[in-house]
Amino acid sequence: MPQEPPTSEDSASRTRRCVHQLYEDHARRTPDAVAVISGPRELTYRELDERANRLARHLREAGLPRGGPVAVCLGRDAEVLTAMLGVLKAGGAYVPVEPGAPPSVLRHVLADPGLFAAVTWESLRVMVSDTVRSGRPVICLDTQAEAIAARSGEPLDTGVGASDLACVLYTSGTAGRMPRGVLIEHRTLVSAYEGWRVVYRLSPDDRHLQTTPSEFAGFTADWVRALCSGGTLVLAGRDEDVDRAGDAAPLHRLIVDRSVTVVACDVPTVHGLHRHLRSQGADLAAVRLIAVSGDSWYLDEQQALRRTVGPHVRILNVFGVTEAAGSGVYFELPDRPAVTEHPERVSPIGTAFPGAAVAVLGRGGAPAAWGARGELGIKGPVVGRGYLHGPAFTSRRFLRTGDLGRVRDDGGLEHLGRVASHADAEAVLRGHPSVGECLVTGVENAEGHKILTAYVTPVDGGEVNPSELRLFLATRLPSTRAPRTVVRVTSLPRTRAGKLDRTSLPLPARHEAGRRTAGGKGTLPGDHDGGEGPGIWGSIAALTVLFSFLSWFLTDAFWPYSTDLSLVPHPWAALFTGLYLCESLAFGLGMGFLFCGRPLLARQGRSPALTSAAHLAVAWLLIAWWPQDNYYRLAAKTDWARQAALVYAFNITLMIAAAVVVAFVAARPRKTDRS
């Protein structure tokens, strides 16, 4: 049976404890209960506790100081819980790192000078050892298993308190920026758990599905809810990943076979699961609660899921932030929801979890007027200590989340998308019956101008008509906020955290305005389908061929005898001929990139000035070889004036061009259209 909400005295006493101590209560009370399920493997609370205690002693023997950060790089496996709990029991703070993260993210996290050690597998040791600071211990759970197992399984007394650091959780790092580490204390996790315990009505009978990569706050939230309430954490493997598997059938089978009762997942996962349930006419067996977070989840989608799974399943739309360990606000779909006009445009997020205070902030950080748009802010015991190597959070001021919201007429909060997003246009687009998902963003064209572009996916088995959608938008939005271009895509790109990825969108393809449709009517200039910029690459390829041929045949006209190989013996003559051919191809590619390549750089989100400089630099790096080498071949070695002129005309400018490219790659994208 679900637990009753705690009394204020119970909650107060718990928030003075460490998060792993709440887990240890259940390890003592029900040692033979199953704590973790990963594939065919099951670990009881006793087994998990003893394994974590042994690792904790191993870490203490290695010299782990109180609050010392330890990277946990293991992937989604039962041993990741052993490592996280072991670090906490040793008095340290775990730093979750996903082995499958992009190399730049791995370097960013593992190279932090404050890391004391890393826990990983032998197969990952070289990668981890090459990244962490020299001299830091790297503990491999498989190759050092014998040494760890030889230590006592009894708990340690480390003297760690509620205000000590428990973990460093990194944000999802959307819009091309590197993730930021957030310092989370024990009392932060315990406060967040108290809110989840009340709202989710957690009980030891619950089995919690876990689908989130270990590096994100959702993973920590999942294990805290499961293990601190005496429940079971069911880890979904790679085969159950909806994106990887292509459908939700394996995930649904895991939910049914393992009698999962609580499903906490992101929006793409619930979309895939819902499609599977509808197509198969299946149900969710023992599931009693579905909590969806990570991105905007609209009211019509919630209502459709309710019709599929039935009234006995509670449905929650959760808005949480890493800075609050995944806590924040939630909206529970009522059994009989009130009639709402345009439910496809509304993403209600309701009210704050216990331990959190959330407000809509106006100018100057003061609460906005009722119904006014503003940035969502959060404060309270669920908010962490501050950013790693960054500012601390203050308990009296709201922490800005980067998301917009407003207070609805019923007093609940509504999510309006990210700051600088185009949520109003996206909401209108979702109202068209042919549109499944959509995203609106500014795309820089070849002239450097931002064109408001809508990316849309059709509803299952349907089609979208870009001309019709543009007219639909134009009649419902001011001209300044209506997208001028509509791009059809099969799916919208998402980050590993399940959020819409606005930096990985395809470029609109170029179509001629006079092109005719099957019905005989010309399409509008902005009517495009999705593609990875095939028009741009096709144009570059065509110009490459054209200018390569021109340079090859014009070489003797501009530089007579510069490519004369009549006195060069075989096979050296053939090798030099290959060089001349490569010079012509490089010149052709450079000219093609000069005329058509700017949009490919503009999509990276750097400033227009830096984008233009990088565009010219890349073109010059390719173009320069053909004239440079021909001039050099005809210049006398002792013609110092000509040699100096060539050095400054080509060598120096090529160095400058290379430096511009480095600056472009190293620069961070501008803070626009964050997701």
C-alpha positions as CSV (number, residue, x, y, z in Angstrom):
1,M,0.0,0.0,0.0
2,P,1.2,3.6,-0.7
3,Q,2.7,5.3,2.3
4,E,0.8,8.1,4.0
5,P,2.2,11.6,3.6
6,P,4.9,12.2,6.3
7,T,4.3,14.4,9.3
8,S,6.4,17.6,9.5
9,E,8.4,16.0,12.3
10,D,9.2,12.9,10.2
11,S,10.3,15.1,7.2
12,A,12.4,17.4,9.4
13,S,14.2,14.5,11.0
14,R,15.0,13.0,7.6
15,T,16.3,16.2,6.0
16,R,19.0,16.2,8.7
17,R,20.3,12.9,7.5
18,C,22.4,11.8,4.5
19,V,20.7,10.3,1.5
20,H,22.5,6.9,1.7
21,Q,21.3,6.6,5.3
22,L,17.7,6.5,4.1
23,Y,18.7,3.6,1.8
24,E,20.6,1.9,4.7
25,D,17.4,1.9,6.8
26,H,15.7,-0.4,4.3
27,A,18.9,-2.6,3.9
28,R,18.6,-3.3,7.7
29,R,14.8,-3.6,7.7
30,T,14.3,-5.8,4.5
31,P,17.8,-7.1,3.6
32,D,16.4,-9.8,1.3
33,A,14.1,-7.5,-0.7
34,V,15.3,-6.9,-4.3
35,A,16.9,-3.5,-4.7
36,V,18.1,-3.6,-8.3
37,I,17.2,-5.5,-11.5
38,S,19.5,-5.3,-14.5
39,G,18.7,-7.8,-17.3
40,P,18.6,-11.2,-15.7
41,R,20.6,-10.1,-12.7
42,E,19.0,-9.2,-9.3
43,L,20.7,-7.6,-6.3
44,T,19.1,-7.6,-2.9
45,Y,19.4,-4.8,-0.4
46,R,21.9,-6.8,1.6
47,E,24.1,-7.7,-1.4
48,L,24.1,-4.1,-2.7
49,D,24.8,-2.7,0.7
50,E,27.7,-5.1,1.3
51,R,29.2,-4.4,-2.1
52,A,28.9,-0.7,-1.6
53,N,30.5,-0.9,1.9
54,R,33.5,-2.8,0.5
55,L,34.0,-0.3,-2.3
56,A,33.7,2.5,0.3
57,R,36.5,1.0,2.4
58,H,38.6,0.6,-0.8
59,L,38.2,4.3,-1.6
60,R,39.0,5.4,2.0
61,E,42.1,3.3,1.9
62,A,43.1,5.1,-1.3
63,G,42.8,8.4,0.6
64,L,39.4,9.7,-0.4
65,P,38.8,12.9,1.6
66,R,35.5,14.0,3.0
67,G,33.5,15.5,0.1
68,G,36.1,14.4,-2.5
69,P,34.6,14.0,-6.0
70,V,34.9,10.6,-7.6
71,A,33.9,10.1,-11.3
72,V,31.7,7.0,-11.8
73,C,32.1,5.9,-15.5
74,L,30.3,2.6,-15.8
75,G,27.2,3.0,-17.9
76,R,23.7,1.8,-17.1
77,D,24.5,-1.3,-15.1
78,A,23.8,-2.6,-11.6
79,E,27.3,-1.8,-10.6
80,V,26.8,1.9,-11.2
81,L,24.5,1.8,-8.0
82,T,27.3,0.0,-6.1
83,A,29.7,2.7,-7.1
84,M,27.5,5.6,-6.4
85,L,26.5,4.3,-3.0
86,G,30.1,3.2,-2.3
87,V,31.3,6.8,-2.9
88,L,28.6,8.2,-0.6
89,K,29.3,5.7,2.1
90,A,33.0,6.6,1.9
91,G,32.2,10.3,2.5
92,G,32.8,11.4,-1.1
93,A,30.6,12.9,-3.8
94,Y,30.0,10.9,-7.0
95,V,30.3,12.5,-10.4
96,P,28.3,10.4,-12.9
97,V,29.9,10.1,-16.4
98,E,28.3,8.2,-19.3
99,P,30.9,6.2,-21.3
100,G,28.9,6.8,-24.5
101,A,28.9,10.6,-24.1
102,P,30.7,12.7,-26.8
103,P,34.5,12.8,-26.3
104,S,34.4,16.5,-25.7
105,V,31.9,16.1,-22.8
106,L,34.0,13.2,-21.4
107,R,37.1,15.3,-21.5
108,H,35.3,18.3,-20.0
109,V,34.1,16.3,-17.0
110,L,37.0,13.9,-16.4
111,A,39.7,16.5,-16.8
112,D,38.3,18.6,-13.9
113,P,41.3,19.2,-11.5
114,G,39.1,18.6,-8.5
115,L,38.4,15.0,-9.2
116,F,40.0,12.7,-6.6
117,A,39.5,9.4,-8.5
118,A,37.5,7.5,-11.1
119,V,35.6,4.2,-10.8
120,T,35.2,2.4,-14.2
121,W,35.8,-0.9,-16.0
122,E,39.1,-2.2,-17.3
123,S,37.8,-1.8,-20.9
124,L,37.5,2.0,-20.3
125,R,40.6,2.4,-18.2
126,V,42.8,3.8,-21.0
127,M,40.2,6.4,-22.0
128,V,39.7,7.4,-18.4
129,S,43.3,7.4,-17.4
130,D,44.3,9.5,-20.4
131,T,41.7,12.2,-19.4
132,V,41.9,12.5,-15.6
133,R,44.7,14.3,-14.0
134,S,48.0,12.4,-13.7
135,G,48.3,10.6,-10.4
136,R,44.6,10.3,-9.7
137,P,43.5,6.7,-8.8
138,V,41.6,4.8,-11.4
139,I,39.7,1.9,-9.8
140,C,38.4,-0.8,-12.2
141,L,35.7,-2.8,-10.6
142,D,36.4,-6.0,-12.7
143,T,40.2,-6.2,-12.5
144,Q,40.3,-5.0,-8.9
145,A,37.3,-7.1,-7.8
146,E,39.4,-9.5,-5.7
147,A,41.0,-6.7,-3.7
148,I,37.7,-4.9,-3.2
149,A,35.9,-8.1,-2.1
150,A,38.6,-8.8,0.5
151,R,37.5,-5.7,2.5
152,S,34.9,-5.8,5.2
153,G,31.2,-5.5,4.2
154,E,30.4,-3.5,7.4
155,P,29.5,0.2,7.0
156,L,31.9,3.0,7.7
157,D,31.5,5.9,10.1
158,T,32.8,8.8,8.0
159,G,31.1,11.7,10.0
160,V,29.5,13.0,6.8
161,G,26.6,15.3,7.5
162,A,23.5,16.7,5.6
163,S,25.4,19.8,4.4
164,D,28.2,17.8,2.8
165,L,28.5,17.3,-0.9
166,A,26.7,14.2,-2.2
167,C,27.2,14.5,-6.0
168,V,28.1,16.7,-8.9
169,L,25.4,16.5,-11.5
170,Y,26.0,18.0,-15.0
171,T,23.4,19.8,-17.0
172,S,22.4,18.5,-20.4
173,G,24.6,21.1,-22.2
174,T,22.1,22.0,-24.9
175,A,22.6,24.5,-27.7
176,G,26.2,23.5,-28.2
177,R,27.4,24.6,-24.8
178,M,29.4,22.4,-22.5
179,P,27.5,21.0,-19.5
180,R,27.8,22.8,-16.2
181,G,28.4,20.9,-13.0
182,V,25.9,21.5,-10.2
183,L,27.0,20.9,-6.5
184,I,24.3,18.8,-4.8
185,E,24.4,18.3,-1.1
186,H,22.9,15.4,0.9
187,R,20.1,17.6,2.3
188,T,19.2,18.7,-1.2
189,L,18.6,15.1,-2.3
190,V,16.7,14.2,0.9
191,S,14.5,17.3,0.5
192,A,13.8,16.4,-3.1
193,Y,13.0,12.8,-2.0
194,E,10.5,14.0,0.5
195,G,8.7,15.9,-2.2
196,W,8.7,12.9,-4.5
197,R,7.6,10.6,-1.7
198,V,4.5,12.6,-1.0
199,V,3.5,13.3,-4.6
200,Y,4.3,9.9,-6.1
201,R,3.0,8.1,-3.0
202,L,6.0,5.9,-2.9
203,S,5.9,2.5,-1.2
204,P,8.3,-0.5,-0.8
205,D,6.0,-2.4,-3.1
206,D,6.9,-0.2,-6.1
207,R,9.1,-1.2,-8.9
208,H,10.6,1.9,-10.7
209,L,11.6,1.8,-14.4
210,Q,14.9,3.5,-15.1
211,T,15.5,4.7,-18.7
212,T,17.8,7.7,-18.3
213,P,21.6,7.7,-18.9
214,S,23.5,7.7,-15.6
215,E,25.1,11.1,-16.2
216,F,21.8,13.0,-16.0
217,A,19.9,14.2,-12.9
218,G,17.0,11.9,-13.9
219,F,19.1,8.8,-13.1
220,T,19.9,10.1,-9.6
221,A,16.3,11.0,-9.0
222,D,15.2,7.5,-10.1
223,W,17.5,5.6,-7.7
224,V,16.8,8.0,-4.8
225,R,13.0,7.5,-5.2
226,A,13.4,3.7,-5.5
227,L,16.0,2.8,-2.9
228,C,15.2,5.4,-0.3
229,S,11.6,4.2,-0.2
230,G,12.5,0.5,-0.1
231,G,11.4,-0.2,-3.6
232,T,13.1,-1.9,-6.6
233,L,14.9,-0.1,-9.4
234,V,14.5,-1.8,-12.8
235,L,17.3,-0.7,-15.2
236,A,16.4,-0.7,-18.9
237,G,19.2,-1.9,-21.1
238,R,20.4,-0.8,-24.5
239,D,17.9,-3.3,-26.1
240,E,15.0,-1.5,-24.4
241,D,16.1,2.0,-25.5
242,V,13.2,3.2,-27.7
243,D,15.5,5.2,-30.1
244,R,18.0,2.3,-30.5
245,A,15.4,-0.4,-30.8
246,G,13.2,1.5,-33.2
247,D,10.0,0.8,-31.3
248,A,8.9,0.4,-27.7
249,A,8.1,-3.3,-27.9
250,P,11.2,-4.4,-25.8
251,L,10.6,-1.6,-23.3
252,H,6.9,-2.6,-22.9
253,R,7.9,-6.3,-22.5
254,L,10.3,-5.3,-19.7
255,I,7.6,-3.2,-18.0
256,V,5.2,-6.2,-18.1
257,D,7.7,-9.0,-17.2
258,R,9.2,-7.1,-14.3
259,S,5.8,-5.8,-12.9
260,V,6.9,-2.2,-13.1
261,T,4.6,0.1,-11.1
262,V,6.2,3.5,-11.6
263,V,7.4,4.8,-15.0
264,A,9.5,8.0,-15.0
265,C,10.7,8.8,-18.5
266,D,11.2,11.6,-21.1
267,V,8.9,12.8,-23.8
268,P,10.3,10.7,-26.7
269,T,10.0,7.5,-24.6
270,V,6.4,8.1,-23.6
271,H,5.6,9.0,-27.3
272,G,7.1,5.7,-28.4
273,L,5.4,3.7,-25.6
274,H,2.1,5.3,-26.4
275,R,2.3,4.5,-30.1
276,H,3.1,0.8,-29.3
277,L,0.2,0.5,-26.9
278,R,-2.2,1.9,-29.5
279,S,-0.9,-0.2,-32.3
280,Q,-0.9,-3.4,-30.3
281,G,-4.0,-2.8,-28.2
282,A,-1.8,-3.5,-25.1
283,D,-1.9,-2.2,-21.6
284,L,0.7,-1.4,-19.0
285,A,-0.1,-4.3,-16.6
286,A,0.9,-3.2,-13.0
287,V,1.8,0.4,-13.8
288,R,0.1,2.9,-11.5
289,L,2.0,6.1,-12.2
290,I,3.6,7.7,-15.3
291,A,5.7,10.8,-14.7
292,V,7.0,12.5,-17.9
293,S,9.8,15.2,-17.9
294,G,12.6,16.6,-19.9
295,D,10.6,18.8,-22.4
296,S,7.2,20.3,-23.2
297,W,4.5,17.6,-22.9
298,Y,1.1,19.0,-24.1
299,L,-2.3,18.5,-22.6
300,D,-3.8,16.8,-25.6
301,E,-1.0,14.2,-25.4
302,Q,-1.7,13.6,-21.8
303,Q,-5.4,13.2,-22.4
304,A,-4.7,10.8,-25.3
305,L,-2.5,8.7,-23.1
306,R,-5.2,8.6,-20.4
307,R,-7.7,7.3,-22.9
308,T,-5.2,4.5,-23.8
309,V,-4.0,3.4,-20.3
310,G,-7.2,4.0,-18.4
311,P,-8.2,6.0,-15.4
312,H,-6.4,3.8,-12.9
313,V,-3.0,5.1,-14.0
314,R,-1.9,8.5,-12.6
315,I,-0.3,10.7,-15.2
316,L,2.1,13.5,-14.2
317,N,3.8,16.2,-16.3
318,V,7.0,17.1,-14.4
319,F,9.2,20.1,-14.9
320,G,12.5,19.7,-13.1
321,V,15.9,21.2,-13.3
322,T,19.4,19.8,-12.6
323,E,20.0,22.7,-10.2
324,A,17.3,21.1,-8.0
325,A,18.4,17.5,-8.5
326,G,15.4,17.0,-10.9
327,S,12.8,18.5,-8.6
328,G,10.6,21.4,-9.5
329,V,6.9,21.4,-10.3
330,Y,4.3,18.9,-11.5
331,F,0.8,18.7,-13.0
332,E,-1.4,15.7,-12.4
333,L,-4.0,15.0,-15.1
334,P,-7.3,14.8,-13.2
335,D,-9.7,11.9,-13.8
336,R,-12.1,14.3,-15.5
337,P,-10.1,17.2,-16.8
338,A,-11.8,20.5,-17.3
339,V,-12.6,21.5,-20.9
340,T,-9.6,23.5,-22.2
341,E,-9.6,25.4,-25.5
342,H,-6.8,24.3,-27.7
343,P,-5.3,21.6,-25.4
344,E,-2.6,21.0,-28.1
345,R,-1.2,24.4,-27.3
346,V,-1.0,24.0,-23.5
347,S,1.7,22.3,-21.4
348,P,0.5,22.7,-17.8
349,I,3.1,22.0,-15.1
350,G,0.9,22.7,-12.1
351,T,2.3,23.4,-8.7
352,A,5.7,23.0,-6.9
353,F,6.8,19.8,-5.2
354,P,7.1,20.1,-1.4
355,G,10.5,21.7,-0.7
356,A,10.4,23.8,-3.8
357,A,9.1,27.3,-4.4
358,V,8.6,28.2,-8.1
359,A,7.5,31.6,-9.5
360,V,7.1,33.4,-12.8
361,L,9.7,36.2,-12.7
362,G,9.3,39.6,-14.4
363,R,11.8,42.3,-15.0
364,G,14.3,42.8,-12.1
365,G,13.5,39.3,-10.7
366,A,10.2,40.3,-9.1
367,P,7.2,38.0,-9.5
368,A,5.3,38.7,-12.7
369,A,1.7,39.7,-12.8
370,W,-0.9,37.0,-12.9
371,G,-1.2,35.6,-16.4
372,A,1.9,37.5,-17.7
373,R,4.8,35.6,-19.4
374,G,8.1,35.5,-17.5
375,E,11.1,33.3,-16.7
376,L,10.5,30.5,-14.3
377,G,12.5,30.7,-11.1
378,I,13.0,28.2,-8.3
379,K,14.3,28.3,-4.8
380,G,14.0,26.3,-1.6
381,P,15.7,23.3,0.1
382,V,15.7,21.3,-3.1
383,V,18.1,23.7,-4.8
384,G,21.8,22.8,-4.8
385,R,24.8,24.6,-3.4
386,G,25.9,26.2,-6.7
387,Y,27.8,25.6,-9.9
388,L,31.1,23.8,-10.0
389,H,33.8,26.5,-10.3
390,G,31.0,29.0,-10.5
391,P,28.6,31.1,-8.5
392,A,26.8,29.8,-5.4
393,F,23.0,29.8,-5.2
394,T,21.4,31.9,-2.5
395,S,18.4,30.6,-0.6
396,R,16.6,33.9,-0.7
397,R,16.7,34.6,-4.4
398,F,15.0,32.6,-7.2
399,L,17.3,30.8,-9.5
400,R,16.4,31.4,-13.1
401,T,15.8,28.3,-15.1
402,G,16.0,29.6,-18.7
403,D,12.3,28.5,-19.3
404,L,9.3,30.7,-19.8
405,G,6.0,30.2,-18.0
406,R,2.9,31.9,-16.8
407,V,0.3,31.5,-14.1
408,R,-3.0,30.1,-15.5
409,D,-6.5,31.2,-14.5
410,D,-6.8,28.2,-12.2
411,G,-3.6,29.2,-10.3
412,G,-1.4,26.5,-11.9
413,L,1.7,27.1,-13.9
414,E,2.0,26.6,-17.6
415,H,5.3,25.9,-19.5
416,L,5.9,28.2,-22.5
417,G,9.2,26.8,-23.8
418,R,12.7,28.1,-23.5
419,V,13.7,31.7,-23.3
420,A,14.3,33.0,-26.8
421,S,12.3,30.1,-28.3
422,H,9.2,30.6,-30.5
423,A,6.7,28.8,-28.4
424,D,3.7,30.8,-29.7
425,A,4.4,29.7,-33.3
426,E,5.0,26.1,-32.2
427,A,1.7,26.0,-30.2
428,V,-0.2,27.2,-33.3
429,L,1.5,24.7,-35.5
430,R,0.5,21.8,-33.1
431,G,-3.1,22.8,-33.7
432,H,-3.0,21.7,-37.4
433,P,-4.4,18.2,-37.7
434,S,-1.5,17.0,-40.0
435,V,1.3,18.0,-37.6
436,G,2.8,15.6,-35.1
437,E,5.8,17.4,-33.6
438,C,7.2,20.8,-34.5
439,L,10.0,23.2,-33.7
440,V,10.4,26.8,-34.8
441,T,13.8,28.5,-35.0
442,G,15.8,31.1,-36.8
443,V,18.0,29.7,-39.6
444,E,20.7,31.9,-41.2
445,N,20.6,32.0,-45.0
446,A,23.5,32.5,-47.4
447,E,23.2,36.3,-47.0
448,G,23.5,36.1,-43.3
449,H,19.9,36.9,-42.5
450,K,17.9,34.9,-40.0
451,I,14.8,33.3,-41.5
452,L,12.1,32.0,-39.2
453,T,11.8,28.3,-40.1
454,A,9.3,25.7,-38.9
455,Y,10.4,22.0,-38.8
456,V,7.4,19.6,-38.7
457,T,6.8,15.9,-38.5
458,P,3.6,14.4,-39.8
459,V,1.1,12.6,-37.6
460,D,1.5,8.8,-37.8
461,G,1.0,7.6,-41.4
462,G,0.1,11.1,-42.6
463,E,1.6,13.9,-44.8
464,V,2.1,17.6,-44.3
465,N,1.6,20.3,-47.0
466,P,4.1,23.1,-46.4
467,S,2.0,25.6,-48.5
468,E,-1.0,24.8,-46.4
469,L,0.9,25.1,-43.1
470,R,2.4,28.5,-44.1
471,L,-1.1,29.8,-44.9
472,F,-2.4,28.3,-41.6
473,L,0.3,30.2,-39.7
474,A,-0.1,33.4,-41.6
475,T,-3.7,33.7,-40.7
476,R,-3.1,33.1,-37.0
477,L,0.1,34.9,-36.2
478,P,1.5,38.4,-36.7
479,S,3.8,38.5,-39.8
480,T,6.9,39.0,-37.7
481,R,6.2,35.8,-35.7
482,A,5.0,33.5,-38.5
483,P,7.7,31.2,-40.0
484,R,8.4,31.9,-43.6
485,T,9.8,28.4,-44.3
486,V,8.4,25.0,-43.5
487,V,10.6,22.0,-43.5
488,R,9.2,18.5,-43.4
489,V,11.3,16.0,-41.4
490,T,10.6,12.4,-40.4
491,S,11.7,13.1,-36.8
492,L,13.1,16.0,-34.8
493,P,16.6,15.7,-33.5
494,R,17.0,15.3,-29.7
495,T,19.9,15.4,-27.3
496,R,20.9,12.4,-25.2
497,A,18.8,13.9,-22.4
498,G,15.7,13.7,-24.6
499,K,15.4,17.5,-25.2
500,L,14.9,19.0,-28.7
501,D,18.2,19.7,-30.2
502,R,18.0,23.0,-32.1
503,T,21.7,22.8,-33.2
504,S,21.3,19.6,-35.2
505,L,18.5,20.6,-37.5
506,P,18.9,20.0,-41.3
507,L,19.2,23.0,-43.5
508,P,16.3,23.9,-45.7
509,A,16.7,22.5,-49.2
510,R,16.6,25.0,-52.1
511,H,13.7,24.5,-54.5
512,E,12.9,26.6,-57.5
513,A,9.8,28.8,-57.0
514,G,8.4,27.7,-60.4
515,R,8.4,24.0,-59.6
516,R,5.0,22.4,-60.0
517,T,3.3,20.1,-57.7
518,A,1.2,17.1,-58.7
519,G,-1.9,19.2,-58.7
520,G,-0.3,21.7,-61.1
521,K,0.1,24.6,-58.7
522,G,3.5,26.1,-58.1
523,T,4.9,25.7,-54.6
524,L,5.8,28.7,-52.5
525,P,9.5,29.6,-52.2
526,G,9.5,28.5,-48.6
527,D,8.0,25.1,-49.2
528,H,10.7,22.6,-48.5
529,D,11.0,19.1,-47.3
530,G,13.5,17.9,-44.9
531,G,17.0,17.0,-45.9
532,E,20.6,17.6,-44.8
533,G,21.0,20.6,-47.2
534,P,21.0,18.5,-50.4
535,G,20.6,21.7,-52.5
536,I,23.7,23.2,-51.0
537,W,25.9,20.2,-51.3
538,G,24.7,19.6,-54.8
539,S,25.6,23.2,-55.8
540,I,29.0,22.8,-54.1
541,A,29.7,19.6,-56.0
542,A,28.6,21.1,-59.4
543,L,30.8,24.2,-58.9
544,T,33.7,22.0,-57.7
545,V,33.6,20.1,-61.0
546,L,33.3,23.3,-63.1
547,F,36.1,25.2,-61.4
548,S,38.4,22.2,-61.3
549,F,38.2,21.7,-65.0
550,L,38.7,25.5,-65.6
551,S,41.8,25.6,-63.4
552,W,43.2,22.4,-65.0
553,F,42.9,23.8,-68.5
554,L,43.8,27.4,-67.7
555,T,47.0,26.6,-65.8
556,D,49.3,26.8,-68.9
557,A,47.5,30.0,-70.0
558,F,48.3,31.8,-66.7
559,W,51.6,30.1,-65.8
560,P,53.3,28.7,-69.0
561,Y,55.5,25.7,-68.4
562,S,54.9,25.7,-64.7
563,T,53.5,22.1,-64.9
564,D,55.9,20.9,-67.6
565,L,57.1,17.3,-66.6
566,S,58.8,16.4,-69.8
567,L,62.2,16.1,-68.1
568,V,60.9,14.3,-65.0
569,P,61.4,10.5,-65.0
570,H,58.8,7.9,-64.2
571,P,57.3,7.3,-61.6
572,W,57.9,10.8,-60.2
573,A,56.2,12.5,-63.1
574,A,53.0,10.6,-62.3
575,L,53.2,11.7,-58.6
576,F,53.6,15.3,-59.6
577,T,50.7,15.0,-62.0
578,G,48.6,13.8,-59.0
579,L,49.7,16.9,-57.1
580,Y,48.6,19.2,-59.9
581,L,45.2,17.4,-60.1
582,C,44.7,17.7,-56.3
583,E,45.5,21.5,-56.6
584,S,42.8,21.9,-59.2
585,L,40.3,19.9,-57.2
586,A,41.1,21.9,-54.0
587,F,40.6,25.1,-56.0
588,G,37.3,23.9,-57.4
589,L,36.0,22.8,-54.0
590,G,37.1,26.2,-52.5
591,M,35.2,28.1,-55.1
592,G,32.2,26.0,-54.6
593,F,32.4,26.6,-50.8
594,L,32.9,30.3,-51.4
595,F,29.7,30.6,-53.4
596,C,27.5,28.2,-51.5
597,G,29.0,27.1,-48.2
598,R,28.2,29.9,-45.8
599,P,24.9,28.3,-44.5
600,L,26.8,25.2,-43.5
601,L,28.8,27.3,-41.1
602,A,25.9,29.6,-40.1
603,R,24.1,26.7,-38.6
604,Q,26.8,26.3,-35.9
605,G,25.5,29.4,-34.1
606,R,28.6,31.6,-34.0
607,S,28.4,35.3,-34.5
608,P,27.7,36.6,-38.1
609,A,31.2,38.3,-38.2
610,L,33.1,35.2,-37.1
611,T,30.9,33.0,-39.4
612,S,31.8,35.3,-42.4
613,A,35.5,35.3,-41.5
614,A,35.5,31.5,-41.1
615,H,33.7,31.1,-44.4
616,L,36.3,33.1,-46.3
617,A,39.1,31.4,-44.4
618,V,38.0,27.9,-45.3
619,A,37.6,28.9,-49.0
620,W,41.1,30.5,-49.1
621,L,42.7,27.4,-47.5
622,L,41.4,25.4,-50.4
623,I,41.7,28.0,-53.2
624,A,45.2,29.2,-52.5
625,W,47.1,26.0,-53.4
626,W,46.6,26.3,-57.2
627,P,47.9,29.8,-57.7
628,Q,50.5,29.6,-54.9
629,D,52.3,26.5,-56.2
630,N,52.3,27.7,-59.8
631,Y,53.8,31.1,-58.9
632,Y,56.4,29.4,-56.7
633,R,57.4,27.0,-59.5
634,L,58.2,29.8,-61.8
635,A,59.9,32.1,-59.3
636,A,63.7,32.1,-59.2
637,K,65.1,31.1,-55.8
638,T,67.2,34.3,-55.6
639,D,64.4,36.6,-56.8
640,W,64.0,37.9,-53.2
641,A,61.4,40.5,-54.0
642,R,59.1,37.9,-55.7
643,Q,59.8,35.3,-53.0
644,A,58.9,37.8,-50.2
645,A,55.7,38.9,-52.1
646,L,54.6,35.3,-52.4
647,V,55.3,34.5,-48.8
648,Y,53.2,37.4,-47.6
649,A,50.5,36.9,-50.2
650,F,50.1,33.2,-49.6
651,N,52.0,31.7,-46.6
652,I,51.0,34.4,-44.1
653,T,47.4,34.7,-45.2
654,L,47.1,30.9,-45.0
655,M,48.3,31.0,-41.4
656,I,45.8,33.7,-40.6
657,A,43.0,31.7,-42.3
658,A,43.9,28.7,-40.2
659,A,43.8,30.8,-37.0
660,V,40.4,32.0,-38.0
661,V,39.2,28.5,-38.4
662,V,40.6,27.5,-35.0
663,A,38.8,30.6,-33.4
664,F,35.5,29.5,-35.1
665,V,35.8,25.9,-33.8
666,A,36.7,27.1,-30.3
667,A,34.1,29.8,-30.0
668,R,30.9,29.0,-28.1
669,P,27.6,29.3,-29.9
670,R,25.5,32.4,-29.2
671,K,22.9,32.1,-26.5
672,T,19.9,31.8,-28.8
673,D,17.1,29.3,-29.2
674,R,18.2,27.2,-26.2
675,S,16.4,23.9,-25.7
